Amino acid sequence: MAEFEKAILAQSAPFMLASQAKQLIQQELIKGCDPVIWPQPVALEPIYSQVMFSREFPIEPNLPLVTYENKPSIEDIIRFKIWISPDQPLDWLRAELFLKQLASVKSRVGLEIIGNQTSVCINLLCRRDDSDIVEAAFSGKLKNHKITPIEPDIFSTINLAAWSNIEFFDYYPAGPYFHLLTCSEELKYSPFESLISNIAQIPSDGLGICQVLFQPTRPENNWYRNVKRLTDLEYITGQISNLGTIQRYAQQSPSADLHNMATKMETKAHNDKPFFSVALRIAVLDTRENQKHLRRISVFTNLFQHGGKALGYLNDLDYKDKISIYQIKDMFTLGISFRNGFLLNSSELSGLAHIPPADIFENYFTSFDVLEPLATEKIDLGQGVLIGYAQIANRQEPVCIPDKIRPIHIHIIGKPGKGKSLLEKHTILNDINRGIGVALLDPHGDLAEELLDHIPEERIEKVIYFDPSDPNWVPIWNPMAPIAGQDIGRTTDDLVGVFKSFVTGWGDRMEHLLRHGIFGMKHIAGTSLLDVYELQQKGSKAGEVNRKLILDVVNSEVARQFWENDYLKYDASDFGPGKHKLSKLLTGGTVSLMLSQPHSLIDFTRIMNEGFIFIANLAGLGSEILEILGGFLVSVMHMTALGRSVIPVEKRNPFYIYLDEAHRFVTDSLEEIIAETRKYNVGLILAHQYLKQFTQKKIDALSNTGTTIVFNVDTRDASYLLKDFQEKLQVKDFQELDVGEAIVKIANTITKVKTQGPVEAPQYNFKQQIINNSRRLFCRPAEDVRKMIAKRMDRAAHPFTPLVDTDPQEIRNKAKKRIYDEFTAF
C-alpha cells in the first residue's frame, strides 16, 4: 500500500470508529425506551445482546425484537396490603436493601398506590410462588410495617364499565437505557407525597392508580458490562465528533481519567446494585373528570429525569388502538405489560418503589392502612387498667394495659364461657372508678344489668341506662340528629353503611333511594327516620311535603337534580324494598317509637367529653333490629369522636367503647373506626368468639389493635393468630388455656395471664335509682311519644314548623330554668 493511502487510513480511522460506535449505540438506544405496543404480553426485560469493545464492533444478527409471555391467571397473582407504621421513617438505604433482597424472585413484583378521597391503600403484587421471598424481604428490612394478603383482590370489584372509562399514562425514559434516572439521594423526600395528595382528591366513586412493576434481570445477561462499554462508546463518539483525532494508550480505558464519566458509570453499573426491568403507569377510572385528575396525579413524575430528560409516555388512546379493553384490564389486574420495561438499578428503582412515611397522610381526611404505633421504650405493664397477673418465677406480677396504649384499641377473642365477659366487667368498673367515660353495647343484657349493681354512689348521676325494649319508657334518641363538626354527607354514608351491613336483600337502587332520602332529610331540623319512610311512599301527601322541604334547603346540585327530576320518574314499586326495610324498624315496639320521633336527649358529645357512663341493654330486640340499632349507636359515636378534632389534644378526655359480641355492631367501616378514633383518645374494646364472625377485611383491621387478648380458641383461629404473636407460640398454646387464662399482646410485649376472679357484689346498690334517673332525664312515657308522633303526622296539612328549638341559647336557658319539655337535654 502506498504511503499516502496508509496516511489517509490512519487519519480516518477515528472517524470510522465513531461511525461504528454510533451505529451500536443507536441499536441499543431503543431497549426499554421504545414506545412500541405489542399485541400480546411481553417480558419486562428487553432482548439482551452483548456489546463488544473492539474495532469490529460485532453485532449479533437476527435477534428477536421481543419475548412474548403467557398471561398469568388471577389465581397465580397475590396482593398484599401494606400497613404503614408511624414508627418507620423513610430510609432510602432500607428501601434499596428491600429491593436487593428481591433479586431472587422468578417473576415481577408490583408496588401499587390506589385510592380516592375515601381511602388510599398501598399494595404489593407478586406471583404466588414468589410470595415467600416477598414476605421474607419485607419483614427483614421493613419490619415495622406489616403486610397481609388481600382477599378478594381489590381489582376484582371493578366492573368492565369502569375499565372502559379508564384514562392512563404508561411511562418510558428518553434513551439510551444506560443513562441515569434521578436517584433517591437527589430526591431526599418521598416523591409520593404529591401523588397521594392528588389521589386523595379523586371523588369516592372514582379510583386513582399508580402501579410500578419491576423484575430482576436474568443473571446470564451482563447488563453491567454493556452499561460500562456503552458509556465509554458514548464518550468516544462525543470526543471524536467535537475534537477530531485523539491520542490514547492501549491500556487506558476511555473513562479511566474522566471523573464525571467514571462517577456516572459506577453509579449506574455498580456491582452491588442489581438491575431491574421496570414499568411505570398511572390511571384514573370512572370519574367525570378523568383527564383532570390524571394530570394532577402525574405531577410527581416530573421529579424524575432520565439522562437529564423528562419521561415520555403513551396514553390510553395509544393502547386502545392496539389492544382490547379486556387486555387493558389485565395490564393492571395481573401486572402484565405489552411493552418492554426500562433498565434501572436498585438505587434508581428505590425512588419509584418505596413505602412512603405515615406522616404524608396526616394532612388528608382520607383514611389509610396504618399500624398503630408501638411504644419503642420498655412498656411498664404495672400501670394502667389491670387485666390479670403473669407468673414470673415464684411471684405474680400485675399485667396492665398502659393508658397510652388504650386508645389503640383492644381485641378480645375466645370461645363462650372462657372469661371474656368477666374481663370486660373488671375493665369497665376500673374505668368507672377512675372517673373515665365508657359506653357498653350488650346484646344479651346480663353484663349491662350486672354493672348497675356496681356503680358507686358518686357516679350514679353520670349514668345513662338505655333500654329500648322497655314497653313503657322510650329513650329519646334520634340517629338522624346532626353531629357537631361533621359533614351531612359523611354521616349519611355511615347510616346507609349500617343498613347495608346488616340488612339482607340489599340492592343498588334501594341504596340510591335511601341515601338520597337520609341525605335530604338531614338538612331539615327535627326530622327522623319516619320522615325518610314517608319519602319512600311515592305519591303520599307527607312524602310530597318532605320533597318540597328538601328542595327549599338542600344546596347540593346532584341532590336537587334528584328531587326535582329523578325522584318523580321512579314508580311506587321502586321504593318498595327501602320502605319494607324501614318498616321493620318503624312498626310496633319501643324502638319504632324512638326512631319515629325527632328529638335527642342523649348527647354523645357531652357523654364523651364529660365522662358519662352509657349502658345499652339491647336484649329483647329482634336480631336485625338489634344489629341496625347497635350499628347506629356505633356510627354516631364514631362521628362524635371525629368531632373532637376541635378540642386541644391535651383536653381530649379518654373514652372507651365496649362492644360485646362486636361482630353484631361493626360495619365495613371498622378499618376507618380503628384508624381514626384513636387520634381523639377514643378506644374500642371488641369482644367476640370466633374470627369467622367477621369478614376478612375486618379481620385484617383487628390485626392493628394495640392490645390483643386471646382466651381459648379453636384450631383455625389459633393458626391465624400466630402471626400476630410474632410466631413465638404454637397452636396448642392457645388451645390449652383454662377458663380465665389468656395470652396477651400489648404493643410488642407478649405474656400469659390469669385474669381476675368474680366481682364481689356490694351490700348496697343504686340500680333502681339509676334506672329512674335515666327515665326522668333521657326517656319519655310511651304514650306521650305516641301523641307527639301523631301530632307530627298531621304536618302534611300545615306549613312546616321545626319541632325542635334551633337556638342553642334558648336550649341552654330552658336547661338552666329546669323547664320540662320534650326538648330539654340532660
C-alpha positions in Angstrom: 0.0 0.0 0.0 1.3 3.4 -0.9 2.4 5.6 2.0 -0.2 8.2 1.0 -3.0 5.6 1.3 -1.7 4.5 4.7 -1.7 8.0 5.9 -5.3 8.6 4.8 -6.4 5.4 6.6 -4.6 6.4 9.8 -6.2 9.8 9.7 -9.7 8.5 9.0 -9.6 5.5 11.5 -11.0 7.5 14.5 -14.0 8.7 12.4 -14.7 5.2 11.2 -14.6 4.1 14.8 -17.0 6.9 15.8 -19.4 5.9 13.0 -19.5 2.3 14.1 -19.9 3.4 17.7 -22.9 5.5 16.8 -24.4 2.5 15.0 -24.1 0.3 18.0 -25.4 2.9 20.4 -28.4 3.5 18.1 -29.2 -0.2 18.2 -29.1 -0.2 22.0 -30.9 3.1 22.3 -34.4 1.8 22.0 -34.1 -1.0 24.5 -36.7 -0.3 27.2 -37.1 3.2 25.8 -39.2 2.1 22.8 -42.9 3.2 22.7 -43.9 0.2 20.7 -47.0 -1.6 21.9 -47.1 -5.4 21.2 -50.3 -7.3 20.7 -49.6 -9.9 23.4 -48.0 -9.7 26.9 -44.2 -9.4 26.7 -41.3 -9.8 29.1 -40.3 -6.7 31.1 -36.7 -7.4 30.3 -35.6 -6.2 26.8 -33.8 -8.6 24.5 -30.2 -8.8 25.6 -27.2 -8.6 23.2 -23.6 -8.4 24.3 -21.8 -5.2 23.4 -18.2 -5.9 22.4 -15.5 -3.3 22.7 -13.3 -3.8 19.7 -12.6 -2.2 16.3 -15.0 -4.7 14.7 -18.0 -3.9 16.9 -19.7 -7.2 16.2 -23.5 -7.0 16.4 -25.4 -10.3 17.0 -27.6 -10.9 13.9 -31.2 -12.0 13.7 -32.1 -11.3 17.3 -35.8 -11.4 18.1 -37.3 -8.0 18.8 -39.3 -9.0 21.9 -40.0 -12.0 24.1 -43.7 -12.9 24.4 -45.0 -14.2 27.7 -48.1 -16.3 28.7 -50.7 -14.3 30.6 -50.9 -15.5 34.3 -54.3 -16.5 35.7 -55.8 -14.5 38.5 -55.1 -17.4 40.8 -51.4 -17.0 40.1 -51.4 -13.5 41.5 -51.4 -12.4 45.1 -51.7 -8.9 46.5 -50.5 -7.8 50.0 -51.9 -4.8 51.8 -49.1 -2.7 53.3 -49.9 -1.5 56.8 -47.8 1.6 57.3 -46.1 2.1 60.7 -45.7 5.6 62.1 -42.6 4.2 63.7 -40.9 3.5 60.4 -39.4 6.7 58.9 -38.4 6.9 55.2 -35.0 5.3 55.0 -33.6 5.1 51.4 -31.0 2.6 52.4 -33.6 0.2 53.8 -35.8 0.8 50.8 -32.9 -0.2 48.5 -31.9 -3.2 50.6 -35.5 -4.4 50.4 -35.3 -4.3 46.6 -31.9 -6.0 46.6 -33.4 -8.9 48.5 -36.0 -9.4 45.8 -33.3 -10.1 43.2 -34.1 -13.8 43.5 -37.8 -13.6 42.6 -38.8 -15.5 39.4 -41.3 -13.0 38.1 -42.2 -9.4 38.5 -43.3 -7.6 41.7 -45.5 -4.6 41.8 -45.9 -1.6 44.1 -49.4 -0.1 43.9 -50.8 3.1 45.4 -54.6 3.1 44.9 -57.4 5.2 46.2 -59.7 8.2 46.3 -60.9 10.8 48.8 -62.4 8.0 50.9 -59.2 5.9 51.4 -55.8 5.3 50.0 -54.1 1.9 50.2 -50.6 0.7 49.3 -50.2 -2.8 47.9 -47.6 -5.3 46.8 -48.3 -7.5 43.9 -46.4 -10.7 43.0 -46.8 -14.3 41.8 -47.8 -16.7 44.5 -44.7 -18.8 44.0 -42.7 -15.6 44.9 -44.8 -14.7 47.9 -42.4 -16.3 50.5 -39.5 -14.3 49.2 -41.5 -11.1 49.2 -42.8 -11.6 52.7 -39.3 -12.5 54.0 -37.7 -9.5 52.3 -40.4 -7.2 53.7 -40.2 -8.4 57.2 -36.4 -8.3 57.1 -35.9 -4.7 56.1 -39.3 -3.1 56.7 -40.2 -4.9 59.9 -42.1 -2.0 61.5 -44.5 -2.1 58.5 -46.7 -5.1 58.0 -48.3 -6.9 55.0 -51.4 -9.0 54.9 -52.9 -10.9 51.9 -55.9 -9.1 50.3 -58.9 -11.3 49.7 -60.7 -10.7 47.5 -58.4 -8.8 45.2 -59.2 -5.1 45.0 -59.3 -5.1 41.2 -61.9 -7.9 41.1 -64.5 -5.5 42.4 -64.1 -3.1 39.4 -66.7 -3.7 36.7 -66.0 -3.6 33.0 -67.8 -0.3 32.5 -65.3 1.3 34.9 -62.4 -0.2 32.9 -63.9 1.2 29.7 -63.8 4.6 31.3 -60.1 4.5 32.1 -57.5 7.0 31.2 -53.8 6.4 31.9 -50.2 7.2 31.1 -47.6 4.5 30.6 -44.1 6.0 31.0 -40.8 5.3 29.3 -37.5 7.1 29.5 -35.7 9.0 26.8 -32.9 6.8 25.6 -30.3 5.4 25.9 -31.1 3.0 28.7 -27.6 3.3 30.2 -28.3 6.9 31.3 -29.2 7.5 34.9 -32.7 8.1 36.4 -33.0 10.6 39.2 -31.8 8.7 42.3 -33.0 8.8 45.9 -30.0 10.9 47.1 -31.3 13.6 44.8 -34.9 13.2 45.8 -34.3 13.2 49.6 -38.0 13.1 50.3 -40.6 10.7 49.0 -41.9 11.8 45.6 -45.2 10.0 46.5 -46.3 13.0 48.7 -47.8 14.9 45.7 -49.1 11.6 44.2 -51.0 10.7 47.4 -52.2 14.2 47.9 -53.8 14.2 44.4 -55.2 10.7 44.6 -56.9 11.8 47.8 -58.8 14.4 45.9 -60.4 11.9 43.4 -64.2 11.5 44.1 -65.2 8.5 46.1 -67.0 7.0 43.0 -63.7 7.1 41.1 -60.3 5.5 41.6 -56.7 6.6 41.1 -53.9 4.1 40.5 -50.1 4.2 40.4 -48.5 0.9 39.5 -44.8 0.3 39.4 -43.8 -3.2 38.1 -40.2 -4.4 38.5 -38.4 -7.7 37.8 -34.7 -8.6 38.3 -32.9 -9.1 35.0 -31.8 -12.6 34.1 -28.4 -13.4 35.7 -26.9 -14.6 32.4 -27.5 -11.2 30.9 -24.5 -9.0 31.7 -26.1 -5.6 31.6 -23.3 -4.2 33.8 -20.7 -4.8 31.1 -23.0 -3.3 28.5 -23.6 -0.1 30.5 -19.9 0.3 31.1 -18.9 -0.2 27.4 -21.8 1.9 26.1 -20.8 4.7 28.4 -17.3 4.6 27.1 -18.5 4.5 23.5 -20.8 7.4 24.0 -17.8 9.4 25.4 -15.7 8.3 22.4 -18.3 9.4 19.9 -18.7 12.8 21.5 -15.0 13.4 21.7 -14.3 12.4 18.1 -17.2 14.4 16.8 -16.0 17.5 18.6 -12.3 17.3 18.7 -11.2 15.2 15.8 -8.3 12.7 16.3 -7.5 12.0 19.9 -4.5 10.2 21.4 -4.8 7.4 23.9 -2.9 4.4 25.0 -4.0 0.8 24.5 -4.0 0.2 28.3 -6.2 3.3 29.0 -10.0 2.9 29.4 -11.8 5.9 27.8 -13.4 6.7 31.2 -10.4 6.0 33.4 -9.2 9.5 33.6 -12.5 11.3 33.4 -14.0 11.7 36.9 -17.6 12.6 35.8 -17.8 9.7 33.4 -16.4 7.3 36.0 -18.9 8.5 38.6 -21.8 8.1 36.2 -20.7 4.6 35.2 -20.1 3.5 38.8 -23.5 4.8 39.8 -25.4 3.0 37.1 -23.3 -0.1 36.7 -22.4 -0.7 40.4 -21.5 -4.3 41.2 -23.7 -4.1 44.4 -26.7 -2.6 42.7 -28.7 -5.3 40.8 -30.5 -4.3 37.7 -34.3 -4.5 37.3 -36.6 -4.1 34.3 -39.3 -1.5 35.3 -42.7 -0.3 34.1 -44.4 2.7 35.5 -48.1 3.6 34.8 -50.8 5.8 36.4 -54.5 5.7 35.8 -57.8 7.2 36.7 -61.1 5.3 36.4 -64.7 6.2 36.4 -64.8 9.9 37.2 -66.4 12.7 35.3 -63.0 14.5 35.1 -60.6 11.7 34.4 -58.2 13.8 32.4 -58.0 16.5 35.1 -57.3 14.0 37.9 -54.8 12.1 35.7 -52.9 15.2 35.0 -52.8 16.0 38.7 -51.5 12.7 39.9 -48.9 12.7 37.0 -47.2 15.7 38.6 -45.0 13.6 40.8 -43.3 12.1 37.7 -41.8 15.5 36.9 -39.4 14.8 39.8 -37.7 12.1 37.7 -35.2 12.8 34.8 -33.5 10.2 32.7 -30.2 11.4 31.3 -31.4 15.0 32.0 -34.6 14.5 30.0 -38.2 14.2 31.2 -40.0 10.8 31.0 -42.2 10.2 27.9 -45.5 8.4 28.0 -48.1 6.6 26.0 -51.7 7.2 26.9 -54.9 5.1 26.9 -55.8 6.1 23.3 -52.4 4.7 22.1 -53.3 1.4 23.7 -56.9 1.3 22.7 -55.7 1.4 19.0 -53.6 -1.7 19.6 -55.3 -3.9 22.3 -58.7 -4.5 23.7 -60.2 -3.1 26.9 -60.0 -6.6 28.4 -56.3 -6.6 27.8 -56.0 -3.1 29.4 -57.9 -4.5 32.4 -55.4 -7.4 32.6 -52.5 -4.9 32.5 -53.5 -3.5 35.9 -55.2 -6.6 37.4 -52.5 -9.1 36.5 -49.5 -6.8 36.4 -48.6 -7.7 32.8 -47.1 -5.4 30.2 -47.4 -5.0 26.4 -44.1 -3.2 26.2 -40.6 -3.9 27.4 -39.6 -2.2 30.7 -36.7 0.1 31.1 -33.5 -0.7 32.9 -32.8 0.7 36.5 -30.5 -0.4 39.2 -31.7 -0.9 42.8 -30.8 2.7 43.8 -32.7 4.3 40.9 -35.6 1.9 41.4 -36.0 2.9 45.1 -37.2 6.3 44.1 -40.2 4.7 42.3 -40.7 1.7 44.6 -40.6 2.5 48.3 -43.0 2.7 51.2 -43.9 6.4 51.9 -43.8 7.5 55.5 -47.0 7.7 57.5 -46.7 11.4 58.1 -47.5 12.0 54.4 -51.2 11.1 55.2 -51.6 13.3 58.3 -52.9 16.3 56.4 -55.6 14.5 54.5 -59.1 13.4 55.6 -58.8 10.2 53.6 -58.2 7.0 55.6 -55.3 4.7 55.0 -53.9 1.5 56.3 -51.8 2.3 59.3 -50.4 0.2 62.0 -51.0 1.7 65.4 -47.6 2.9 66.8 -45.9 0.5 69.1 -44.0 2.0 72.0 -40.3 1.9 71.4 -39.4 2.2 75.0 -39.9 -0.6 77.5 -43.6 -0.7 78.4 -44.5 -0.5 82.1 -47.1 -3.2 82.4 -47.6 -2.4 86.1 -49.6 0.8 85.3 -52.9 1.3 83.6 -56.0 -0.9 83.6 -55.4 -4.3 85.3 -56.3 -7.3 83.2 -54.6 -10.1 85.2 -51.4 -11.5 86.6 -48.4 -13.2 85.0 -46.5 -15.9 86.8 -42.8 -14.9 86.7 -40.6 -17.4 88.5 -42.0 -17.7 92.0 -44.1 -14.5 92.0 -47.1 -13.0 90.3 -46.7 -9.7 88.5 -49.7 -7.5 87.6 -50.2 -7.0 83.9 -51.9 -3.8 82.9 -52.6 -2.1 79.6 -50.9 1.3 79.8 -53.2 4.4 79.4 -51.2 5.5 76.3 -51.9 2.1 74.6 -55.6 2.0 75.4 -56.7 4.4 72.6 -55.1 2.0 70.1 -58.0 -0.4 70.9 -58.3 -3.9 72.5 -59.4 -7.0 70.7 -60.7 -9.8 72.9 -61.4 -13.3 71.4 -62.3 -16.6 73.0 -64.8 -19.4 73.0 -68.0 -18.9 75.0 -67.6 -19.3 78.8 -63.8 -18.8 78.8 -63.8 -15.4 80.7 -64.3 -12.6 78.2 -67.4 -11.0 79.9 -65.8 -11.1 83.3 -62.7 -9.4 81.9 -64.9 -6.7 80.3 -66.7 -6.3 83.6 -63.5 -5.7 85.5 -62.1 -3.2 83.0 -65.4 -1.3 82.8 -65.6 -1.0 86.5 -61.9 0.1 86.6 -62.7 2.9 84.2 -65.8 3.9 86.1 -64.0 4.0 89.4 -61.2 6.2 87.8 -63.8 8.7 86.5 -63.3 7.7 82.9 -66.2 7.8 80.4 -67.4 4.5 78.9 -70.1 3.1 76.7 -71.3 -0.5 76.6 -73.4 -2.2 73.9 -74.6 -5.5 75.3 -76.8 -7.7 73.1 -77.6 -10.2 75.9 -78.3 -7.8 78.8 -76.6 -9.7 81.6 -73.4 -7.6 81.7 -75.4 -4.4 81.4 -77.6 -5.3 84.4 -74.7 -6.6 86.5 -72.9 -3.3 86.0 -75.8 -1.4 87.5 -75.2 -3.2 90.8 -71.6 -1.9 91.0 -71.9 1.8 90.1 -70.5 3.8 93.0 -72.8 6.4 94.5 -70.7 9.3 93.4 -71.1 8.3 89.8 -74.8 7.5 89.5 -75.7 11.0 88.2 -73.4 10.3 85.2 -75.1 7.0 84.2 -77.5 6.7 81.2 -79.3 3.4 81.1 -80.5 2.8 77.5 -83.2 0.1 77.3 -85.1 0.2 74.0 -87.1 -2.9 74.9 -88.9 -1.3 77.9 -92.6 -1.1 76.7 -93.4 1.9 78.9 -90.5 4.2 78.5 -89.0 5.4 75.2 -85.3 6.5 75.1 -85.4 9.9 73.3 -82.5 9.5 70.9 -82.6 10.1 67.1 -79.7 8.9 64.9 -80.8 11.5 62.3 -79.9 14.3 64.6 -76.9 16.5 63.5 -73.5 15.8 64.9 -71.3 18.8 65.8 -68.4 19.3 63.4 -69.5 16.5 61.0 -70.5 16.8 57.4 -74.0 15.7 56.5 -72.7 13.6 53.6 -70.3 11.7 55.9 -72.9 11.0 58.5 -75.3 9.9 55.8 -72.8 7.5 54.4 -72.3 6.0 57.9 -76.1 5.5 58.4 -76.5 3.9 55.0 -73.5 1.7 55.7 -75.3 0.4 58.8 -78.3 -0.7 56.7 -76.0 -2.1 54.0 -74.1 -4.2 56.6 -77.0 -5.7 58.5 -80.0 -5.7 56.1 -80.4 -8.7 53.7 -81.6 -8.3 50.1 -79.6 -5.1 49.6 -79.5 -3.6 46.1 -78.0 -0.6 44.3 -81.4 1.1 43.6 -82.5 0.7 47.2 -79.2 2.2 48.4 -79.5 5.1 46.0 -83.1 6.0 47.1 -82.4 5.5 50.8 -79.2 7.6 50.6 -80.9 10.5 49.0 -83.8 10.2 51.5 -81.5 10.3 54.5 -79.2 13.0 53.0 -82.2 15.2 52.2 -84.0 14.9 55.5 -80.8 15.5 57.5 -80.8 19.1 56.1 -84.1 19.8 57.9 -84.2 20.3 61.7 -86.3 17.9 63.7 -86.6 15.0 61.3 -86.5 11.3 61.9 -86.4 8.0 60.0 -90.2 8.2 59.9 -89.7 11.2 57.5 -87.4 9.1 55.4 -90.0 6.4 55.3 -92.6 8.9 54.1 -90.4 9.8 51.2 -90.5 6.1 50.2 -94.3 6.3 49.9 -94.4 7.7 46.4 -97.5 9.8 45.9 -98.3 10.3 49.5 -99.1 13.8 50.8 -96.4 13.6 53.5 -93.8 12.4 51.0 -94.6 15.3 48.7 -94.3 17.8 51.6 -91.0 16.4 52.6 -89.7 16.5 49.0 -90.6 20.2 48.7 -88.9 20.9 52.1 -85.7 19.3 50.9 -85.7 21.4 47.8 -86.0 24.5 49.9 -82.9 23.8 51.9 -80.6 21.4 50.1 -77.6 23.0 48.4 -76.1 20.0 46.5 -76.8 20.3 42.8 -76.8 16.5 42.5 -79.4 16.2 45.3 -81.5 19.0 43.8 -81.5 17.2 40.4 -82.6 14.0 42.1 -85.5 15.6 44.0 -86.6 17.9 41.1 -86.5 15.3 38.3 -85.2 11.8 39.1 -87.5 11.1 42.1 -90.6 11.8 40.0 -89.5 9.3 37.4 -89.5 6.3 39.8 -92.5 4.1 40.1 -94.0 3.4 43.5 -92.8 -0.2 43.3 -89.2 1.1 43.0 -89.5 2.4 46.6 -90.9 -0.9 47.9 -87.7 -2.5 49.1 -86.4 0.5 51.0 -89.9 1.1 52.5 -90.1 -2.6 53.7 -86.7 -2.3 55.3 -87.6 0.9 57.2 -91.0 -0.5 58.2 -89.3 -3.2 60.2 -87.8 -0.5 62.4 -90.8 1.7 62.5 -93.6 -0.8 63.1 -94.5 -1.5 66.7 -92.5 -1.6 69.9 -90.4 0.9 71.7 -87.7 1.0 69.0 -90.2 2.2 66.4 -91.4 5.0 68.7 -87.8 6.1 69.4 -86.9 6.2 65.7 -90.1 7.9 64.7 -89.7 10.9 66.9 -87.3 13.7 66.1 -85.5 14.6 69.3 -82.3 13.6 71.1 -82.0 14.0 74.8 -78.9 11.7 74.7 -75.9 13.8 73.6 -72.9 11.7 72.8 -70.6 14.8 72.5 -71.3 15.5 76.2 -71.2 11.9 77.1 -67.6 11.6 75.7 -66.3 14.9 76.9 -67.7 14.9 80.4 -67.1 11.2 81.3 -70.6 9.8 81.3 -71.4 6.1 81.5 -73.7 4.9 78.7 -75.0 1.4 79.2 -77.1 0.0 76.4 -79.1 -3.1 77.2 -80.2 -4.4 73.8 -81.6 -7.7 75.0 -85.2 -8.4 73.9 -84.8 -7.0 70.4 -85.1 -9.0 67.2 -81.7 -9.9 65.6 -81.9 -7.5 62.7 -83.3 -4.6 64.7 -80.6 -5.1 67.4 -77.8 -5.0 64.8 -79.2 -2.0 63.0 -79.8 -0.1 66.2 -76.3 -1.1 67.6 -74.8 -0.1 64.2 -76.5 3.3 64.5 -75.0 3.8 68.0 -71.5 2.9 66.9 -71.8 5.1 63.8 -72.9 8.1 65.9 -70.1 7.5 68.4 -67.6 7.3 65.6 -68.7 10.6 64.1 -68.8 12.2 67.6 -65.2 11.1 68.2 -64.1 12.7 64.9 -65.8 15.9 66.1 -63.3 16.1 68.9 -60.8 17.5 66.4 -61.7 21.0 67.5 -60.7 20.1 71.1 -57.0 20.6 72.0 -55.2 17.3 72.3 -54.4 17.7 76.0 -58.1 18.3 76.7 -59.5 15.2 74.9 -60.6 13.1 77.9 -60.3 9.3 77.4 -63.5 7.5 76.4 -63.8 3.8 75.8 -66.5 1.9 73.8 -67.1 -1.7 74.8 -68.8 -3.9 72.2 -69.8 -7.3 73.5 -70.4 -9.6 70.5 -68.7 -6.9 68.4 -69.4 -8.6 65.1 -73.1 -7.7 65.6 -72.4 -4.0 65.6 -69.5 -3.1 63.4 -69.9 -2.2 59.8 -67.5 -2.4 56.9 -66.1 0.9 58.2 -64.3 -0.9 61.1 -60.9 -0.1 59.5 -61.7 3.6 59.5 -63.0 3.5 63.1 -59.8 1.8 64.3 -57.6 4.2 62.3 -59.4 7.4 63.2 -60.8 7.2 66.7 -57.5 6.6 68.5 -56.4 10.1 67.4 -59.1 11.6 69.5 -58.5 9.5 72.6 -61.4 7.2 72.0 -60.7 3.4 72.2 -62.7 0.4 71.2 -62.9 -2.9 73.2 -64.1 -5.5 70.7 -65.1 -8.9 72.2 -66.3 -11.9 70.3 -65.9 -15.7 70.0 -64.6 -16.6 66.5 -62.8 -14.9 63.7 -65.2 -16.3 61.2 -67.8 -13.9 62.6 -66.0 -11.2 60.7 -65.2 -10.7 57.1 -61.6 -10.9 56.0 -61.4 -7.2 55.7 -62.5 -6.7 59.3 -60.1 -9.4 60.5 -57.3 -7.5 58.8 -58.4 -4.4 60.7 -58.4 -6.3 64.0 -54.7 -7.1 63.5 -54.0 -3.4 64.0 -55.3 -3.1 67.6 -52.7 -2.1 70.2 -53.7 -5.0 72.5 -54.9 -8.5 71.6 -56.3 -10.8 74.4 -56.8 -14.4 73.4 -58.7 -16.8 75.5 -59.1 -20.5 74.5 -59.9 -20.5 70.7 -60.3 -23.2 68.1 -57.6 -24.6 65.8 -58.4 -22.4 62.9 -58.3 -19.2 64.9 -55.2 -20.2 66.8 -53.4 -20.9 63.5 -54.3 -17.5 62.1 -53.5 -15.5 65.3 -50.0 -17.0 65.5 -48.7 -14.3 63.1 -49.9 -11.5 65.4 -47.9 -13.1 68.2 -44.6 -13.0 66.2 -44.9 -16.8 65.8 -43.3 -17.3 69.2 -46.2 -19.7 70.1 -47.7 -22.9 68.9 -51.4 -23.6 68.2 -51.6 -25.8 71.3 -50.6 -22.9 73.5 -54.0 -21.2 72.7 -56.0 -24.4 72.9 -54.7 -25.5 76.3 -55.7 -22.3 78.1 -58.0 -22.9 81.0 -61.0 -20.7 81.9 -59.8 -17.3 82.9 -56.4 -17.7 81.2 -55.4 -15.7 78.2 -52.3 -14.9 76.1 -51.9 -11.2 75.7 -50.0 -9.0 73.3 -49.7 -5.4 74.5 -47.9 -3.4 71.8 -44.8 -5.6 71.3 -44.9 -7.4 74.6 -46.4 -10.9 74.8 -47.3 -12.7 78.0 -49.7 -15.2 79.5 -52.0 -14.0 82.2 -54.6 -15.3 84.7 -57.5 -12.9 84.7 -59.2 -11.7 87.9 -61.9 -13.7 89.5 -65.6 -12.8 90.0 -66.5 -9.4 91.2 -68.0 -9.4 94.7 -71.5 -8.0 94.8 -71.8 -4.9 97.0 -74.0 -4.9 100.1 -76.0 -2.0 98.7 -76.6 -0.8 95.1 -78.2 2.1 93.3 -79.6 0.1 90.4 -83.2 1.3 90.7 -82.2 4.9 91.3 -80.1 4.8 88.1 -83.0 3.4 86.1 -85.3 6.1 87.5 -82.9 8.9 86.7 -82.4 7.7 83.2 -86.2 7.5 82.6 -86.6 11.0 84.0 -83.8 12.7 82.1 -83.4 10.7 78.9 -86.8 8.9 78.3 -90.4 9.8 77.9 -93.5 7.7 78.6 -94.5 5.7 75.6 -98.0 7.2 75.4 -96.5 10.8 75.3 -94.3 9.8 72.4 -97.2 8.3 70.5 -99.1 11.6 70.9 -96.0 13.5 69.7 -95.7 11.3 66.6 -99.4 11.6 65.9 -99.1 15.4 66.1 -96.2 15.3 63.6 -98.1 13.1 61.2 -100.6 16.0 60.8 -97.8 18.1 59.4 -98.6 17.4 55.8 -101.7 19.5 56.1 -99.9 22.5 57.5 -96.9 24.7 56.7 -93.8 23.1 58.2 -92.5 24.4 61.5 -89.4 22.8 63.1 -90.4 20.8 66.1 -87.0 21.3 67.7 -85.5 24.5 69.1 -82.8 25.6 66.8 -81.5 28.4 69.0 -78.7 26.9 71.2 -79.1 29.8 73.7 -82.8 29.0 74.1 -82.0 25.4 74.8 -79.4 26.4 77.4 -81.9 28.8 79.0 -84.5 26.1 79.4 -82.0 23.7 80.9 -80.9 26.4 83.4 -84.6 27.0 84.4 -85.2 23.3 84.7 -88.2 23.8 82.4 -89.6 20.4 81.4 -90.5 19.8 77.9 -89.6 17.3 75.2 -86.5 19.2 74.1 -84.7 19.5 77.4 -81.3 17.7 77.2 -79.9 16.2 80.4 
